[in-house]
């Protein structure tokens, strides 16, 4: 008599389904073939089946911004916070794609805006800042995203926004209370903006209290990274030689004191709209 021995179920990150090669469900979700995906689901296909890299169909739909497929999968029971082999969730993928519709849908279904990070994972907010979609950034922040989530390779969301010259994204995280002088290996957001020769970013960072005298690990000021004779270099040299006005210093003091509460507290103050806009850097 031959004994039947049940093979142990393989372990994978997230533990949500069976190991498989990329299935027809994955392919339909990735390509946005909603009709085919619906038929596969109706025929009993698992919406939580994972490929060898732990990617679920929901990951595939989210990274391509396939909102109809994302909705179908969620309605059929797809796990909203499933992790792939890098620890990324579908919300991370939707932010990376810059898909506001998918981000809104996933958040509405309870996706975690601050998933536990690994050494290989970037946060949804950081992904949104990389993609440069300011609307996604605003949505993620409005749902309680941590502004100082630190990534070993990229730094903070503010670093990423400045390194990629995404001015609106940088403004969004600064207005939400991000620490303007946070550093990664002594590099600040100002250093990143200087490398991009972005006067708009440099001026905005200084208005939010960036330290123009901060030095990186090689003892370089931000101005050392600007190209000679450019407007960016002139902007930083001006700020290095001239102290901020009392008006500017007052704004920095108020914003620093309010921190992440600024956008909620400022509208409640009985002050003229022009002063309100100045404090909020509108």
FENCORDA-V443588 format. One record per backbone hydrogen bond with DSSP energy under -0.5 kcal/mol. NH is the residue of the N-H (numbers start at 1). CO is the residue of the C=O. If there is no record, write none. Layout:
nh->NH co->CO
nh->NH co->CO
//
This chain:
nh->3 co->1
nh->5 co->3
nh->6 co->4
nh->15 co->12
nh->20 co->50
nh->27 co->23
nh->28 co->24
nh->29 co->25
nh->30 co->26
nh->31 co->27
nh->32 co->28
nh->32 co->29
nh->33 co->28
nh->34 co->32
nh->37 co->33
nh->38 co->34
nh->39 co->35
nh->40 co->36
nh->41 co->37
nh->42 co->38
nh->43 co->39
nh->44 co->41
nh->45 co->40
nh->49 co->46
nh->50 co->18
nh->51 co->55
nh->52 co->20
nh->54 co->51
nh->57 co->49
nh->60 co->56
nh->61 co->57
nh->62 co->58
nh->63 co->59
nh->64 co->60
nh->65 co->62
nh->66 co->61
nh->67 co->65
nh->70 co->66
nh->71 co->67
nh->72 co->68
nh->73 co->69
nh->74 co->70
nh->75 co->71
nh->76 co->72
nh->77 co->74
nh->78 co->73
nh->80 co->78
nh->82 co->79
nh->84 co->88
nh->85 co->53
nh->87 co->84
nh->93 co->89
nh->94 co->90
nh->95 co->91
nh->96 co->92
nh->97 co->93
nh->98 co->94
nh->98 co->95
nh->99 co->94
nh->100 co->98
nh->103 co->99
nh->104 co->100
nh->105 co->101
nh->106 co->102
nh->107 co->103
nh->108 co->104
nh->109 co->105
nh->110 co->107
nh->111 co->106
nh->115 co->112
nh->121 co->118
nh->127 co->123
nh->128 co->124
nh->129 co->125
nh->130 co->126
nh->131 co->127
nh->132 co->128
nh->133 co->128
nh->134 co->132
nh->137 co->133
nh->138 co->134
nh->139 co->135
nh->140 co->136
nh->141 co->137
nh->142 co->138
nh->143 co->139
nh->144 co->141
nh->145 co->140
nh->149 co->146
nh->151 co->155
nh->155 co->151
nh->160 co->156
nh->161 co->157
nh->162 co->158
nh->163 co->159
nh->164 co->160
nh->165 co->162
nh->166 co->161
nh->167 co->165
nh->170 co->166
nh->171 co->167
nh->172 co->168
nh->173 co->169
nh->174 co->170
nh->175 co->171
nh->176 co->172
nh->177 co->174
nh->178 co->173
nh->180 co->178
nh->182 co->179
nh->184 co->187
nh->187 co->184
nh->189 co->180
nh->189 co->182
nh->192 co->188
nh->193 co->189
nh->194 co->190
nh->195 co->191
nh->196 co->192
nh->197 co->194
nh->198 co->193
nh->199 co->197
nh->202 co->198
nh->203 co->199
nh->204 co->200
nh->205 co->201
nh->206 co->202
nh->207 co->203
nh->208 co->204
nh->209 co->206
nh->210 co->205
nh->212 co->210
nh->214 co->211
nh->216 co->220
nh->217 co->185
nh->219 co->216
nh->224 co->221
nh->225 co->222
nh->226 co->223
nh->230 co->227
nh->234 co->230
nh->235 co->231
nh->236 co->232
nh->237 co->233
nh->238 co->234
nh->239 co->235
nh->240 co->236
nh->241 co->237
nh->242 co->238
nh->249 co->245
nh->250 co->246
nh->251 co->247
nh->252 co->248
nh->253 co->249
nh->254 co->250
nh->255 co->251
nh->256 co->252
nh->257 co->253
nh->258 co->254
nh->259 co->255
nh->261 co->258
nh->262 co->259
nh->264 co->261
nh->265 co->261
nh->266 co->262
nh->268 co->265
nh->269 co->266
nh->271 co->269
nh->276 co->272
nh->277 co->273
nh->278 co->274
nh->279 co->275
nh->280 co->276
nh->281 co->277
nh->281 co->278
nh->282 co->277
//
